[in-house]
Amino acid sequence: MNLIVCGFLGSGKTTLIRRIVREALADRRVVVVENESGRESVDGLYLRDGGLKVVDLRAGCVCCTLRGEMAATMERIRADFDPDCVFLEPSGLGDLADLLRIPGFEPSGVVMLVDVERFDLLLKLNRDHFLRQFRLAPVIVLTRTDLASPECIAAVRDELERINPRALIVEGCDAFDGRWWLEIVPERYAAFRAFFPVLPAGGPRFVTETFSVGRTVSRDDLAGLFARLAERDLMPVRAKGCLHSDAGWMKADWLAPGQIGCTPVAEAPENGGFLTCWWVDAEAGQRDVADAAKACLKEWIYGTK
């Protein structure tokens, strides 16, 4: 079984994969192909921390620049592990239209995660691109519903039902146990395939930068960094990394409008602490913003003003 778990940056893909494996595949051979758009793989560390075999595809997008590498990767996975299930967690910048055409990877099912609080932001970033993603998704999961109002959740659900009336829309990754996902997702995919619209590829482009962070930091340090970025109107659309704190290594996540998550991880990153940020690229007039934000981040990393 090959499952694609996709969605924009920070929508909760890694968390859902860990849940499905823990509840339904604990005694099976599972491999996660992790495609991180940054230079370092934060989610790969988090998945390994949960005992999973992870194959990292870095510094590119599996649906475009790494397409050829994916076929060779799948051959190696089959030879080395003979897995019962392979999860493909593409970059949050990936295009589902291209993911469904990757050589060497025949999906058994597709799940798309949508952060309800960031739904309007996605449509502002590139409406055509994200409408295309929603129309191609047989199963759509609304995430971070615990942080949103009932009115917000209902509005997002209504809009997605209008965009893709054939999709199964689920509120929250915890709505069902792991066995349900393994049964229903392939079933919905098989029924949905006959109705896939033919859509062109392409989508928003981003400036991505990974910063090495050699010092020990705390949650308050991170909050101070993003407060400084906000004061200067330099906020990224997403940031995450693996940083060293007084309590050990932690996976750090930042999501607009300012939610910070810090999760302990046992494994240290290969090249030391780091933080990866994403900004909309120059086509949206944000190149100067990204450059100024990089300077602000370097001030924070080295303790200067």
N, C-alpha and C positions, 0 to 999 in steps of 0.2 A: 504494500500500500504506500502510495506517495501522496502526501498532503501539502498543499500550499497554504501557509498562514500569512496573509499579507495585510497591509494597512499603513497609514502614514506614520511618520516618526513619532514614537511614544504612545502608540495606541494600545499597547498591551500584548503584542504578539508573543514575546518570550514567556510571559506569565501564563498565557493560555497553553502553550506547548508543554511547559512543566506540569501544569495541572493534568492534562490528558495523559501524559506519560505516567505520572504518579498514581493516577486512579485506574488506568486501564491497561498500561503496557509495562508495568514494573518488572515483570518476569520475561519480557520479550526483548529481542535485539532491535534497538532503535538508534538511528543516526539523525542528527540535525545538521543540515547544510545551512550555515549562517553567513549571509551576505551583508557585511557592514560597509556603509558608504564612507565611513571615516578611515583613518589610517590604522586605528587599533580597534579590536573587537571587544566592546563592553559586554554585549549579550552572550558572546561565546564563553567568557569567564563565568557569567551567571549560570549558564546552562551546565557547564562542567562542574560547577559547584553543586549542582543537583544530581551529579553522577552520570550525566549523559555523554555519549560520544559525539563530538562536534567536529565538523570539517569547516574551516573558515575560508571564505572567498572574500578577500579584502581589496580595497583600493579600486573599486569599480562596481558596476551594476550588473547583476547576473543576467538581466534581460537585454543587455546591450553589449557593453565592452567585454563581459565575461561569458558570453554565450558559448563560445567554443570550449572554454575551460569546463563548463558544466557537464558536457558530454563525457569528457575524460574523467571528471570527478565521480560521476555516477558509475562508470565502469570500475574505478578503483574501489568505491564503496561496496559494490556487489562482490568483488573479488576478496576484499579484506574482511568484510563483516557479515555478508549474506544476511542483510537486515530484514526483519519482518515489517518494519515501517520506516520510511524516510520522511522527515519534515523538511520542507524548504521554507526558510524564513528570509524572504528577500529584503533588500534595502527598503526603507520606508519611502524612498524616492522612486521605486520601481513602477513599471507600467504593467497592469494585469494583462492587457492585450498581447504584450510581448512575452510575459511569463508563460502564457498558455501555449506558446510556440517554441519553447526552449528545446533544442535538439538533445535527445538522450534522457528527457524527463517527461514521462507521461503521467499527468496528475490523476489521482483517484478522487480527489475532492479539493474544494477551495473554500476557505473561510476568509472574509474580509472584516477587519476590525475598524470601527469608527468611533473616535472620541467625541461624545455628544457636545462637549463644551467647545470643541475646536471645529465643529462642522461648518459654521459660517466662515471661519478663517480659511478653510480649505477651498471653499467656493470663491473667496476673494483672491486667493493665490493664483488659481487657474481653474475657472469654472468648467471649461470644456474637458480638461484632463480628468478632473475628479468625477464629473458626471459619467464619463466613459468607464471609470473604475466601478462605480456603483452599478451601472447597467450590466456589467459582466459578472457580478458576484452572485452565486446561487445562495450563499448564506452570509448574512451581514450581522455582526455582533456590535451592539451599542455598548461602549465601554465608559468607565468613570461615571456611571449613572448615579453612584452614591454621592457625587459632588454636584450634581445638577438638579434643578427644580423639576417637578413633574411636568410643568408647562414646557420647559425646554426639551425634555425627553419626548413628549408627545409631538412637538413641532418637528423634531428631527425625524421621528418615525414616520409621520405623515408625509414629509417631503421625500423620504427614501421610498416609501410605498408608491408615491406618484412616479418617481424616476424609474423604479424597477418593481413593477407589480408582481413579478414571478418570484422574487427573492423571499426566502425565509428570514425574518428579522427577529433577532433574539436580544433581549435586554440583559446584558451582563454575562461575563465569562462563567460565573458561578450558577447560572440558571439550570444547568444540567451537569451530570457527572461525566467522567471521561469516556465511559462506554457509549453514552448517547452521542457524543461527538463523532466517534469512530463509526457508528452505524448510520446516523442521519446525514452527515456531511457527504459521504460518497453517494448515498441514495439521491440527495438533492442535486448533486453535480451530474449524475447520469441522466436525470430527468431534464435538467436545464440545458445540457449541451446542444440539443436539437434547436434551441431557440437563441443561441449565441448570436448577437448582432455582429456584422462585420464592421469593425471600427478601426480607424487609423491609429497608429502609435504616436507617442510624443507627449510631452508634459512639461511641467515647470522645471527649471534648472535652478540649482542652488550653489552658493559659495559655501564650501565646507572646509573647516580648518581644525586640525588636531594640535593641541598645545601640550607640551610636556610640563608636568607639575611635580617638581621634586620635593616640595615641602609638605609637612603635615597640615591638613586643613580640617575644619569642623563644619557642621551644618550651618552654624552662624556665619562662618567665613563665606560659604556659598551664597547665603541670603544677602550678605553685604555686597558680594560681587554683582548679583543680579539687580540689586537696588541701585548700584552705581550705574549699571547699563541702562536701567529704566530712566534714571534722572537725565541721562544724556541722549535719550531716544535712540538707543543702539541695541535694542533687544533682538536676539535671534529668534527663529521660529521653533528651535529645539536645541537642547544641549544635554549631553550625557558623558560620563567618563568613569574611570576607576581611580579613586584617590585614597591616599593614606590618611587615616585619622588616628586619634589617640587610642581608639579601641581596635585598630587594625584596618585592613583594606575594606573599602565600601564601594558599591556601585551607586553612582549619583545620577539622578535624573532631574531635569528641569523642563517643565511644560508651561507654556502660556496658559493662564494669566499669572503665573508665579508659583505653581505648585512644585515643591522640591521633595524628592524621595531619596532616602539613603538606606541601602540594603547591604548588610555585611556579606562579604565573599571571602572564601578561604584562600583562594589562589591569587598570588600576586601577578599583575600584568607583566608580560615578557620584558617590556622596555621601561618599566616604572610607571608612576602615576601620570594620568593624562585626562584631558577634557576636550571633547569634540563639540563644535557648534556649527549650526546651519543657518545661513541667511539666504533670502531670495536673491537671485543673481542680478547682474547689471541690466538685463532686459526689463526688469521691473524698476529700474532706477535706484537700486540699493547698493551698488558697488561701493560708493563712498561711505555708506553706513557700515558695511562689513569691514572695510579697512579701518575705520575709526574704532569699531568694536574690538578688533584684533589688538589695537594699541592699548585699549583699556584693559583687556585681558592680560596682556603682558605686564602692565603696571601691577595688576593684582597678583600675578604669579611671583613677581620679583619683589613685591612689598614696597613699590614706589608709588608716588602720587601723580 
